[in-house]
Amino acid sequence: MAFGDLLEIVGGLGRYQAIHVLLLSLPLTFISSNNVLQNFIGAVPDHRCRLGLGLGNKLNVTWEPLAGDLVRLFVPVDQQGRADKCRLYTEPQWHLLLSNVTRGNGSGAETQPCTDGWEYDRSQFSNTIVTEVGTLVSV
């Protein structure tokens, strides 16, 4: 006796089986939308090292790309003139505050990885997975 013959004896596809298939298929629609959602909430916005300077959260330096003296003193720039995403100068680069000094890479000054987390540009995305995890890591 073949499997198909057994299904005919049992009654084939009935209401009970149809309900179970429907109920098992329903969560799959939510799982697939969750996978597509990652394309939108997983974006990596522009960022640079947070300037904690040992003051914890007392120093509130908001995101302004390469504006402000503190950013100029502590964050090196890449070849395109944007703030480096993952490096800080080990010592303040006071000579960069002079008006006649062009914005360079700090003349080969020593750098270190970010120590106080990251500051994110929130102009395009207010929150993403990256900004939330970055906030948790830096606290």
C-alpha positions, 0 to 999 in steps of 0.5 A: 500500500502506497502513501497516496492510498493511505491519504485517501483512506484517512480522508485527504486534505480536510478542514483540520489540515487547511486550518493548520497550514493557514495558522503555520503560514501566518507567522511567515508573513511577519518574519519576512517583513522583519527581514525586509525591515533591516534594510531601513533600520540598519542604516549606518549614518555618518559618525565620528568619535564622541569627545568625552574628554573624561567628563562623561555625559557632561560635555554635550558636543552635538553633531556638526561636521567639522565645525567647532573647535573641540572637533578640530582639536581632537578628531583627525580628517580623512583625505576628503576632509571629513571627520575620521569615523574611528580615530582620535588624536592622542593629544590636542592639535592646537596648531589646527586652530590657527587661521592660516593652517590648512585642515590636514591630517594633523601632520602625522600626529599620533591617533588612537581608537575611539574611547567614549563611543560615537556621535552620530549624524541624526539629520537623515535618520533619528534612530537606527540599530547602529545608533542604538547599539553604539549608544549602549556600547559607549555608556 
